[in-house]
Amino acid sequence: MARPRKFEEERAVDAAMQAFWAAGYEATSTQDLCDATGLGRSSIYNAFTSKHDLFERALARYMEYKNGELAELLDDDARTARQKLRAVLQRIIDEEFTRYPDGRGCLVVNTAIEVSSHDASVAATLERDYGVRLEMLRAVIESGQRDGDIAADRDSRTLAHLLIAAVGGIRVSARAGVDRSTLEGVADATLAAF
């Protein structure tokens, strides 16, 4: 019995996500996508209409996955707000040095650098994703402020922006060769502002 088309499309999106994540949008050729997905060119274009469409679907899948991971970290009731935020920064450092040692970094950060300045649709997707993460972090910061774990005189939205900026900075710095212990210090210094 043939597998449902929806399953095949989801599998192809996952495979394409890995290909784009490893090489970037521009450097990923249609042949690379065929190799990654196991589909022929005509099947890719019939299912996704274009490389760009497939990229947008893959980026959305990545965002869904990573935001799910973030939500899971932030929902940990065993940690204080400050500990949750430190865990977020630690996960980023661990990803850069252990989980993804191939240097692929983060598909969102990579896309922001490579694609967003000349692709309004992707830029809008990145902006929406940023807003989702900002609100998740802001809610945790405000919870920490109510509990006395985070300084109440600081603007929660600004602190959430700071954390997102630190995450991006850590990712880019790691790819530029900055060592793990230095980035651990960056994480600690970021939280000192809280």
Secondary structure, 3 states (H helix, E strand, C coil): CCCCHHHHHHHHHHHHHHHHHHHCCCCCCHHHHHHHHCCCHHHHHHHHCCHHHHHHHHHHHHHHHHHHHHHHHHCCCCCCHHHHHHHHHHHHHHHHHHHCCCCCCCHHHHHHHHCHHHCHHHHHHHHHHHHHHHHHHHHHHHHHHHHCCCCCCCCHHHHHHHHHHHHHHHHHHHHCCCCHHHHHHHHHHHHHCC
